[in-house]
């Protein structure tokens, strides 16, 4: 059995315009060429606040207004570096891994890349992976494409494996209509596949109750950002405007239909979710729920934020560097261990 570590991944940036927050500055589908935002998490206009917490994610910024680090459930951490742009991933302070990050001209994340190789007794491995992100002219995320490749020896025997993921986001009139995800893994010639279609429904009779004034992301769709691993970092960055703009109105419900093929059999099923939201008097999201599970949002005013040394930075953030062996980390970063068809998740 191959040795693996569970892992998460990350990204960055934002561009602001007028009274709206999280708004792209121009049409963009370019790779790279951008830089980290100095207004991460900022919601301008009458709100005039910065996001500090959503659900289990806590956000901290540096003195230049860039995202400095994010902690998740107070154990996993994502630390950002600049010049060159990197994200350092820590898991319960056990080890760290650096991932290269690219930004487009609007400051949205456009690509993640990582690679690793090593040897442990008779085991060797060499793995590389990447994830790229595309946006439309309104700043909506339209596509995530990721892939990985791994070769090595397992107890002296050679093996090879590859995987790829394509996720398409369909928008109409500034509403997210559906998300289609296709994934495949090939391990020593055996291929497993997965496909899912998430369709969103909007309450047109009470549309005013779902008005998303600042185009913020909510868990109803941010949890579907899975370019790498289970998407924890992408989800987190979406809440602070670094993965493009959310919809003008928030969905009331969704239906997910999926089909997977592994072990020579096809498995299929479906599920549904209902969503509710609460809003602050300034129009920002106060909370969002998925089937009753609540995710609270917290903010600090920009006036108070400017008075802080380091813009809400956690001065005690100092994760311990890795002490254990790293094996197959990149494979975990760019595949989806939570999916049923993943051979590792079934062991």
Secondary structure, 3 states (H helix, E strand, C coil): CCCCCCCCCCCCCCCCECCECCCCCCCCCCCCCCCCCCCCCEECCCCCEEEEEECCEEEEECCCCCEEEEEECCCEEEEEECCCCEEEEECCCCCEEEEEEEECCCCCEEEEEEEEEEEECCEEEEEEEEEEEEECCCCCEEEEEEEEEEEEEECCEEEEEEEEEEEEEEEECCEEEEEEEEEEEEECCEEEEEEEEEEEECCCCCHHHHECCCCCCCHHHHCCCCCCCCCHHHHHHHHCCCCCCCCCECCCEEEEEEEEEECCEEEEEEEEEEEEEEECCCCCEEEEEECCEEEEEEEEEHHHHHHCCCCCCCCCCCCCCCCCCCCCHHHHHHCCCCCCCCCCCCC
